[in-house]
Amino acid sequence: MNRPRLLRTTALRIALRYLLAYALVLGAALGAMFWWTQGRHDTQRDAALKAELSRLVDAAHGSAGATLADAIAARMAQPTNTHLYLLVAADGAVLAGGWLRWPEDVDADGDVHRQWIDEELLPPGRFDDDAYLPVAASRLEDGRRLLVAAVVDQPGALYESAEYLLESLPLALLLALAIGAHTAYAILRRMDVIGRTAGEIMGGDLSRRVPVWGHDDEFDALALRLNAMLDRVQQLVRGMREVTDNIAHDLRSPLARLRNQLEVSLLERRSAEDYRNTLARAIDDCEQLIRTFNALLGIAQIEAGSRRGEWTTVDLGALADDLAELYAPAAEDKGQTLLRDNGRGVTVAGSRQLLAQALGNLLDNAVKYTPEGGTIRLRVGRVDGAPCISVADSGPGIPATEREHVLERFVRLQDSRDATGNGLGLSLVKAVAAMHKAGLTLSDAHPGLIVSLRFADRAA
């Protein structure tokens, strides 16, 4: 992996931003924890300091000075003692405690004050410099003054814990940076795979697909979407190739026949009737070409959504009755029976013109491929509450392996090559169904074929 590329990745930049935010939050959390803990420690120490002063003041009531001095000396001799004491007479003479004299800025009001104490006033050898100590002092009834100071153990356990946390902060940040770099590398590696796949597809290999890693994450979701898009693109390209091949096959014959007819008519002089017949056949061939191109244009417009027509509520039963009346004469001419089973009140939202064109194509195919004496059934109803319209015939049907294939443009089964048509009827039905979000299914009628359109509009 190229390091400069890694440094330019969005993932690493995001990781660095989160790293900065992490450092700020961690620092703020440590500061808040230290401040809160220090406050709790100071509160407890101040309470203990005032309690110690209160006990000595209570013990001093009615006691001689020597007795209070002995109590102070006993406390100072204890190994666990964390206080400094000073007892002075009314004239300021030191009675106990080992201080040189009373600090001038200490008030004997019984409250706790934090003050700088000159090293020269403190007991000899206890401090190397001036000390910032919490002190509490009180004046006794006989004029004496009593001072108690707490020895602040620096750095102490609290400061040691804070120091350890601060020392671990660079390691935590380094670990976060490593995680961010690893994440950026993983993202870049997966993006490189997608980029290589895209390059191979651009090179012409439409069968390539983006790997799905199976992590069920956003990259897998993106890969699935891209693969679905590529499947659709490959399907469209394959369809274009098939359309091109089928156009060459289906349009070559009428174009060649048209040219031959016109060339033959120019080889020698003919009667006016012969010219009229040649022109009539040429017009028929041109009409077939125009119908084919109009059908192609109509399918393209429907698929592009530019031929929606007037979108209204369409009564499928009434539409089926109108189309049945239109195709009934053609069915009678072939000795076929056209049966109608039209439910009332079955409506959908859509284009009546396009639905009529699709249903007309289905009925035209049914009449065309149903043998003489056969039966055609047109049915409108609901299936599981959804509107449905179907056309069933008793013709040869379509093999199950070919039913998806015949929905493509210009696709005609080999047995149908001699029949009139251009192989675009079912393609138009498929396009209309897709526009109306209807499911199009081809199934076996035993014998024959059933083509069904099932709409999603349950509320209609």
Contacts in CASP RR format, 6 or more apart in sequence:
PFRMAT RR
TARGET T0000
AUTHOR 0000-0000-0000
METHOD contacts of the structure
MODEL  1
MNRPRLLRTTALRIALRYLLAYALVLGAALGAMFWWTQGRHDTQRDAALK
AELSRLVDAAHGSAGATLADAIAARMAQPTNTHLYLLVAADGAVLAGGWL
RWPEDVDADGDVHRQWIDEELLPPGRFDDDAYLPVAASRLEDGRRLLVAA
VVDQPGALYESAEYLLESLPLALLLALAIGAHTAYAILRRMDVIGRTAGE
IMGGDLSRRVPVWGHDDEFDALALRLNAMLDRVQQLVRGMREVTDNIAHD
LRSPLARLRNQLEVSLLERRSAEDYRNTLARAIDDCEQLIRTFNALLGIA
QIEAGSRRGEWTTVDLGALADDLAELYAPAAEDKGQTLLRDNGRGVTVAG
SRQLLAQALGNLLDNAVKYTPEGGTIRLRVGRVDGAPCISVADSGPGIPA
TEREHVLERFVRLQDSRDATGNGLGLSLVKAVAAMHKAGLTLSDAHPGLI
VSLRFADRAA
1 185 0 8 1.000
1 188 0 8 1.000
1 189 0 8 1.000
5 188 0 8 1.000
6 12 0 8 1.000
6 181 0 8 1.000
6 184 0 8 1.000
6 185 0 8 1.000
6 188 0 8 1.000
9 184 0 8 1.000
9 187 0 8 1.000
9 188 0 8 1.000
11 180 0 8 1.000
11 183 0 8 1.000
11 184 0 8 1.000
11 187 0 8 1.000
11 188 0 8 1.000
12 180 0 8 1.000
12 181 0 8 1.000
12 184 0 8 1.000
15 176 0 8 1.000
15 177 0 8 1.000
15 179 0 8 1.000
15 180 0 8 1.000
15 181 0 8 1.000
15 183 0 8 1.000
15 184 0 8 1.000
16 177 0 8 1.000
16 180 0 8 1.000
18 176 0 8 1.000
18 180 0 8 1.000
19 173 0 8 1.000
19 176 0 8 1.000
19 177 0 8 1.000
19 180 0 8 1.000
22 172 0 8 1.000
22 173 0 8 1.000
22 176 0 8 1.000
23 169 0 8 1.000
23 173 0 8 1.000
26 169 0 8 1.000
26 172 0 8 1.000
27 169 0 8 1.000
30 162 0 8 1.000
30 165 0 8 1.000
30 166 0 8 1.000
30 169 0 8 1.000
34 158 0 8 1.000
34 162 0 8 1.000
37 158 0 8 1.000
38 158 0 8 1.000
41 158 0 8 1.000
42 134 0 8 1.000
45 134 0 8 1.000
45 150 0 8 1.000
45 152 0 8 1.000
46 112 0 8 1.000
46 134 0 8 1.000
46 136 0 8 1.000
48 150 0 8 1.000
49 83 0 8 1.000
49 112 0 8 1.000
49 134 0 8 1.000
49 135 0 8 1.000
49 136 0 8 1.000
49 148 0 8 1.000
49 149 0 8 1.000
49 150 0 8 1.000
50 110 0 8 1.000
50 112 0 8 1.000
50 136 0 8 1.000
52 83 0 8 1.000
52 148 0 8 1.000
53 110 0 8 1.000
53 136 0 8 1.000
53 137 0 8 1.000
53 138 0 8 1.000
53 146 0 8 1.000
53 148 0 8 1.000
56 68 0 8 1.000
56 71 0 8 1.000
56 72 0 8 1.000
56 85 0 8 1.000
56 146 0 8 1.000
56 148 0 8 1.000
57 138 0 8 1.000
57 140 0 8 1.000
57 146 0 8 1.000
59 68 0 8 1.000
59 71 0 8 1.000
60 68 0 8 1.000
60 140 0 8 1.000
60 144 0 8 1.000
60 146 0 8 1.000
61 141 0 8 1.000
65 87 0 8 1.000
65 95 0 8 1.000
65 144 0 8 1.000
68 87 0 8 1.000
68 95 0 8 1.000
68 96 0 8 1.000
68 144 0 8 1.000
68 146 0 8 1.000
69 87 0 8 1.000
69 95 0 8 1.000
69 96 0 8 1.000
69 97 0 8 1.000
72 85 0 8 1.000
72 87 0 8 1.000
72 96 0 8 1.000
72 97 0 8 1.000
73 96 0 8 1.000
73 97 0 8 1.000
75 81 0 8 1.000
75 83 0 8 1.000
75 85 0 8 1.000
76 85 0 8 1.000
76 97 0 8 1.000
82 150 0 8 1.000
82 151 0 8 1.000
82 153 0 8 1.000
83 148 0 8 1.000
83 149 0 8 1.000
83 150 0 8 1.000
83 151 0 8 1.000
84 97 0 8 1.000
84 99 0 8 1.000
84 122 0 8 1.000
84 123 0 8 1.000
84 126 0 8 1.000
84 133 0 8 1.000
84 148 0 8 1.000
84 149 0 8 1.000
84 150 0 8 1.000
84 151 0 8 1.000
85 96 0 8 1.000
85 97 0 8 1.000
85 146 0 8 1.000
85 147 0 8 1.000
85 148 0 8 1.000
85 149 0 8 1.000
86 94 0 8 1.000
86 96 0 8 1.000
86 97 0 8 1.000
86 98 0 8 1.000
86 99 0 8 1.000
86 102 0 8 1.000
86 146 0 8 1.000
86 147 0 8 1.000
86 149 0 8 1.000
87 94 0 8 1.000
87 95 0 8 1.000
87 96 0 8 1.000
87 97 0 8 1.000
87 144 0 8 1.000
87 145 0 8 1.000
87 146 0 8 1.000
87 147 0 8 1.000
88 94 0 8 1.000
88 95 0 8 1.000
88 101 0 8 1.000
88 102 0 8 1.000
88 144 0 8 1.000
88 145 0 8 1.000
88 147 0 8 1.000
89 95 0 8 1.000
89 143 0 8 1.000
89 144 0 8 1.000
90 142 0 8 1.000
90 143 0 8 1.000
90 144 0 8 1.000
92 101 0 8 1.000
92 102 0 8 1.000
92 145 0 8 1.000
94 100 0 8 1.000
94 101 0 8 1.000
94 102 0 8 1.000
95 144 0 8 1.000
97 123 0 8 1.000
98 123 0 8 1.000
99 121 0 8 1.000
99 122 0 8 1.000
99 123 0 8 1.000
99 147 0 8 1.000
100 120 0 8 1.000
100 121 0 8 1.000
100 122 0 8 1.000
101 121 0 8 1.000
102 145 0 8 1.000
102 147 0 8 1.000
103 115 0 8 1.000
103 117 0 8 1.000
103 118 0 8 1.000
103 121 0 8 1.000
103 135 0 8 1.000
103 147 0 8 1.000
105 115 0 8 1.000
106 113 0 8 1.000
106 115 0 8 1.000
106 135 0 8 1.000
106 137 0 8 1.000
106 147 0 8 1.000
107 113 0 8 1.000
107 137 0 8 1.000
108 137 0 8 1.000
108 138 0 8 1.000
108 139 0 8 1.000
108 145 0 8 1.000
108 146 0 8 1.000
108 147 0 8 1.000
109 137 0 8 1.000
109 138 0 8 1.000
110 136 0 8 1.000
110 137 0 8 1.000
110 138 0 8 1.000
111 136 0 8 1.000
112 134 0 8 1.000
112 135 0 8 1.000
112 136 0 8 1.000
113 134 0 8 1.000
113 135 0 8 1.000
113 136 0 8 1.000
114 132 0 8 1.000
114 133 0 8 1.000
114 134 0 8 1.000
114 135 0 8 1.000
115 132 0 8 1.000
115 133 0 8 1.000
115 135 0 8 1.000
116 130 0 8 1.000
116 131 0 8 1.000
116 132 0 8 1.000
117 130 0 8 1.000
117 131 0 8 1.000
117 132 0 8 1.000
117 133 0 8 1.000
117 135 0 8 1.000
117 149 0 8 1.000
118 130 0 8 1.000
119 127 0 8 1.000
119 128 0 8 1.000
119 129 0 8 1.000
119 130 0 8 1.000
119 131 0 8 1.000
122 131 0 8 1.000
131 152 0 8 1.000
132 152 0 8 1.000
133 149 0 8 1.000
133 150 0 8 1.000
133 151 0 8 1.000
133 152 0 8 1.000
134 149 0 8 1.000
134 150 0 8 1.000
134 152 0 8 1.000
135 147 0 8 1.000
135 148 0 8 1.000
135 149 0 8 1.000
135 150 0 8 1.000
136 147 0 8 1.000
136 148 0 8 1.000
136 149 0 8 1.000
137 145 0 8 1.000
137 146 0 8 1.000
137 147 0 8 1.000
137 148 0 8 1.000
138 145 0 8 1.000
138 146 0 8 1.000
139 145 0 8 1.000
139 146 0 8 1.000
140 146 0 8 1.000
155 163 0 8 1.000
190 213 0 8 1.000
190 219 0 8 1.000
193 210 0 8 1.000
193 211 0 8 1.000
194 210 0 8 1.000
194 222 0 8 1.000
194 223 0 8 1.000
194 226 0 8 1.000
197 208 0 8 1.000
197 209 0 8 1.000
197 210 0 8 1.000
197 211 0 8 1.000
200 208 0 8 1.000
201 208 0 8 1.000
201 230 0 8 1.000
206 230 0 8 1.000
206 233 0 8 1.000
206 234 0 8 1.000
206 237 0 8 1.000
207 234 0 8 1.000
208 230 0 8 1.000
209 227 0 8 1.000
209 230 0 8 1.000
210 222 0 8 1.000
210 223 0 8 1.000
210 226 0 8 1.000
210 227 0 8 1.000
210 230 0 8 1.000
211 223 0 8 1.000
212 220 0 8 1.000
212 223 0 8 1.000
212 224 0 8 1.000
212 227 0 8 1.000
213 219 0 8 1.000
213 220 0 8 1.000
213 223 0 8 1.000
214 220 0 8 1.000
239 408 0 8 1.000
239 409 0 8 1.000
242 408 0 8 1.000
242 409 0 8 1.000
242 410 0 8 1.000
242 411 0 8 1.000
243 409 0 8 1.000
243 410 0 8 1.000
245 410 0 8 1.000
246 409 0 8 1.000
246 410 0 8 1.000
246 411 0 8 1.000
246 423 0 8 1.000
247 410 0 8 1.000
249 410 0 8 1.000
250 292 0 8 1.000
250 410 0 8 1.000
250 422 0 8 1.000
250 423 0 8 1.000
251 289 0 8 1.000
251 292 0 8 1.000
254 285 0 8 1.000
254 288 0 8 1.000
254 289 0 8 1.000
255 285 0 8 1.000
255 289 0 8 1.000
257 281 0 8 1.000
257 285 0 8 1.000
258 282 0 8 1.000
258 285 0 8 1.000
258 286 0 8 1.000
261 278 0 8 1.000
261 281 0 8 1.000
261 282 0 8 1.000
261 285 0 8 1.000
262 278 0 8 1.000
262 282 0 8 1.000
264 278 0 8 1.000
265 274 0 8 1.000
265 275 0 8 1.000
265 278 0 8 1.000
270 278 0 8 1.000
288 422 0 8 1.000
291 422 0 8 1.000
292 422 0 8 1.000
292 424 0 8 1.000
295 422 0 8 1.000
295 424 0 8 1.000
295 425 0 8 1.000
295 427 0 8 1.000
295 428 0 8 1.000
296 409 0 8 1.000
296 424 0 8 1.000
298 307 0 8 1.000
298 428 0 8 1.000
298 431 0 8 1.000
299 409 0 8 1.000
299 424 0 8 1.000
299 427 0 8 1.000
299 428 0 8 1.000
299 431 0 8 1.000
301 307 0 8 1.000
302 354 0 8 1.000
302 428 0 8 1.000
302 431 0 8 1.000
302 432 0 8 1.000
302 435 0 8 1.000
303 431 0 8 1.000
303 434 0 8 1.000
303 435 0 8 1.000
305 435 0 8 1.000
307 354 0 8 1.000
308 351 0 8 1.000
308 354 0 8 1.000
308 435 0 8 1.000
309 351 0 8 1.000
309 353 0 8 1.000
309 354 0 8 1.000
310 351 0 8 1.000
310 352 0 8 1.000
310 353 0 8 1.000
311 349 0 8 1.000
311 350 0 8 1.000
311 351 0 8 1.000
312 349 0 8 1.000
312 350 0 8 1.000
312 351 0 8 1.000
312 352 0 8 1.000
313 347 0 8 1.000
313 348 0 8 1.000
313 349 0 8 1.000
313 350 0 8 1.000
313 460 0 8 1.000
314 347 0 8 1.000
314 348 0 8 1.000
314 349 0 8 1.000
314 350 0 8 1.000
314 351 0 8 1.000
314 352 0 8 1.000
314 355 0 8 1.000
315 345 0 8 1.000
315 346 0 8 1.000
315 347 0 8 1.000
316 342 0 8 1.000
316 346 0 8 1.000
316 347 0 8 1.000
316 348 0 8 1.000
316 355 0 8 1.000
316 380 0 8 1.000
316 381 0 8 1.000
316 387 0 8 1.000
316 389 0 8 1.000
317 342 0 8 1.000
317 343 0 8 1.000
317 344 0 8 1.000
317 345 0 8 1.000
317 346 0 8 1.000
317 380 0 8 1.000
317 389 0 8 1.000
319 352 0 8 1.000
319 355 0 8 1.000
319 356 0 8 1.000
319 359 0 8 1.000
320 340 0 8 1.000
320 342 0 8 1.000
320 359 0 8 1.000
320 378 0 8 1.000
320 380 0 8 1.000
320 389 0 8 1.000
321 340 0 8 1.000
321 342 0 8 1.000
322 356 0 8 1.000
323 356 0 8 1.000
323 359 0 8 1.000
323 360 0 8 1.000
323 363 0 8 1.000
323 378 0 8 1.000
324 338 0 8 1.000
324 340 0 8 1.000
324 363 0 8 1.000
324 378 0 8 1.000
326 360 0 8 1.000
326 363 0 8 1.000
327 338 0 8 1.000
327 360 0 8 1.000
327 363 0 8 1.000
327 364 0 8 1.000
327 367 0 8 1.000
328 338 0 8 1.000
330 367 0 8 1.000
331 337 0 8 1.000
331 338 0 8 1.000
331 367 0 8 1.000
331 370 0 8 1.000
331 376 0 8 1.000
334 367 0 8 1.000
334 370 0 8 1.000
334 372 0 8 1.000
334 373 0 8 1.000
335 372 0 8 1.000
335 373 0 8 1.000
335 374 0 8 1.000
336 367 0 8 1.000
336 370 0 8 1.000
336 372 0 8 1.000
336 373 0 8 1.000
336 374 0 8 1.000
336 375 0 8 1.000
336 376 0 8 1.000
337 373 0 8 1.000
337 374 0 8 1.000
337 375 0 8 1.000
337 376 0 8 1.000
338 376 0 8 1.000
338 378 0 8 1.000
339 375 0 8 1.000
339 376 0 8 1.000
339 377 0 8 1.000
339 378 0 8 1.000
340 377 0 8 1.000
340 378 0 8 1.000
340 379 0 8 1.000
341 377 0 8 1.000
341 378 0 8 1.000
341 379 0 8 1.000
341 380 0 8 1.000
342 378 0 8 1.000
342 379 0 8 1.000
342 380 0 8 1.000
342 381 0 8 1.000
343 380 0 8 1.000
343 381 0 8 1.000
346 380 0 8 1.000
346 381 0 8 1.000
346 382 0 8 1.000
346 387 0 8 1.000
346 460 0 8 1.000
347 387 0 8 1.000
347 457 0 8 1.000
347 460 0 8 1.000
348 355 0 8 1.000
348 387 0 8 1.000
348 436 0 8 1.000
348 438 0 8 1.000
348 455 0 8 1.000
348 457 0 8 1.000
348 460 0 8 1.000
349 457 0 8 1.000
349 460 0 8 1.000
350 436 0 8 1.000
351 435 0 8 1.000
351 436 0 8 1.000
354 432 0 8 1.000
354 435 0 8 1.000
354 436 0 8 1.000
355 432 0 8 1.000
355 436 0 8 1.000
357 428 0 8 1.000
357 432 0 8 1.000
358 428 0 8 1.000
358 429 0 8 1.000
358 432 0 8 1.000
358 433 0 8 1.000
358 453 0 8 1.000
359 389 0 8 1.000
359 391 0 8 1.000
361 425 0 8 1.000
361 426 0 8 1.000
361 428 0 8 1.000
361 429 0 8 1.000
362 391 0 8 1.000
362 429 0 8 1.000
362 451 0 8 1.000
363 376 0 8 1.000
363 378 0 8 1.000
363 391 0 8 1.000
365 393 0 8 1.000
365 425 0 8 1.000
365 426 0 8 1.000
365 451 0 8 1.000
366 376 0 8 1.000
366 391 0 8 1.000
366 392 0 8 1.000
366 393 0 8 1.000
367 376 0 8 1.000
368 419 0 8 1.000
368 420 0 8 1.000
369 393 0 8 1.000
369 395 0 8 1.000
369 396 0 8 1.000
369 397 0 8 1.000
369 416 0 8 1.000
369 419 0 8 1.000
369 449 0 8 1.000
370 376 0 8 1.000
370 393 0 8 1.000
370 394 0 8 1.000
370 395 0 8 1.000
371 394 0 8 1.000
371 395 0 8 1.000
374 393 0 8 1.000
374 394 0 8 1.000
374 395 0 8 1.000
375 393 0 8 1.000
375 394 0 8 1.000
376 391 0 8 1.000
376 392 0 8 1.000
376 393 0 8 1.000
376 394 0 8 1.000
377 390 0 8 1.000
377 391 0 8 1.000
377 392 0 8 1.000
377 393 0 8 1.000
378 389 0 8 1.000
378 390 0 8 1.000
378 391 0 8 1.000
379 388 0 8 1.000
379 389 0 8 1.000
379 390 0 8 1.000
379 391 0 8 1.000
379 392 0 8 1.000
380 387 0 8 1.000
380 388 0 8 1.000
380 389 0 8 1.000
381 387 0 8 1.000
381 388 0 8 1.000
381 389 0 8 1.000
382 388 0 8 1.000
383 454 0 8 1.000
385 458 0 8 1.000
386 454 0 8 1.000
386 455 0 8 1.000
386 456 0 8 1.000
386 457 0 8 1.000
386 458 0 8 1.000
387 454 0 8 1.000
387 455 0 8 1.000
387 457 0 8 1.000
387 458 0 8 1.000
387 460 0 8 1.000
388 452 0 8 1.000
388 453 0 8 1.000
388 454 0 8 1.000
388 455 0 8 1.000
389 452 0 8 1.000
389 453 0 8 1.000
390 450 0 8 1.000
390 451 0 8 1.000
390 452 0 8 1.000
390 453 0 8 1.000
391 450 0 8 1.000
391 451 0 8 1.000
392 445 0 8 1.000
392 448 0 8 1.000
392 449 0 8 1.000
392 450 0 8 1.000
392 451 0 8 1.000
393 445 0 8 1.000
393 448 0 8 1.000
393 449 0 8 1.000
394 445 0 8 1.000
394 447 0 8 1.000
394 448 0 8 1.000
395 447 0 8 1.000
395 448 0 8 1.000
395 449 0 8 1.000
396 415 0 8 1.000
396 447 0 8 1.000
396 448 0 8 1.000
397 444 0 8 1.000
397 445 0 8 1.000
397 447 0 8 1.000
397 448 0 8 1.000
397 449 0 8 1.000
398 406 0 8 1.000
398 413 0 8 1.000
398 442 0 8 1.000
398 449 0 8 1.000
400 444 0 8 1.000
402 413 0 8 1.000
403 442 0 8 1.000
405 411 0 8 1.000
406 412 0 8 1.000
406 413 0 8 1.000
406 426 0 8 1.000
406 442 0 8 1.000
407 426 0 8 1.000
407 427 0 8 1.000
407 429 0 8 1.000
407 430 0 8 1.000
407 440 0 8 1.000
407 442 0 8 1.000
408 427 0 8 1.000
409 423 0 8 1.000
409 424 0 8 1.000
409 427 0 8 1.000
410 422 0 8 1.000
410 423 0 8 1.000
410 424 0 8 1.000
410 427 0 8 1.000
411 423 0 8 1.000
411 427 0 8 1.000
412 419 0 8 1.000
412 421 0 8 1.000
412 423 0 8 1.000
426 451 0 8 1.000
429 440 0 8 1.000
429 451 0 8 1.000
429 453 0 8 1.000
430 440 0 8 1.000
433 439 0 8 1.000
433 440 0 8 1.000
433 453 0 8 1.000
436 453 0 8 1.000
436 455 0 8 1.000
437 455 0 8 1.000
437 456 0 8 1.000
438 453 0 8 1.000
438 454 0 8 1.000
438 455 0 8 1.000
438 456 0 8 1.000
439 452 0 8 1.000
439 453 0 8 1.000
439 454 0 8 1.000
439 455 0 8 1.000
439 456 0 8 1.000
440 451 0 8 1.000
440 452 0 8 1.000
440 453 0 8 1.000
441 451 0 8 1.000
441 452 0 8 1.000
441 454 0 8 1.000
442 449 0 8 1.000
442 450 0 8 1.000
442 451 0 8 1.000
443 449 0 8 1.000
443 450 0 8 1.000
443 452 0 8 1.000
444 450 0 8 1.000
END
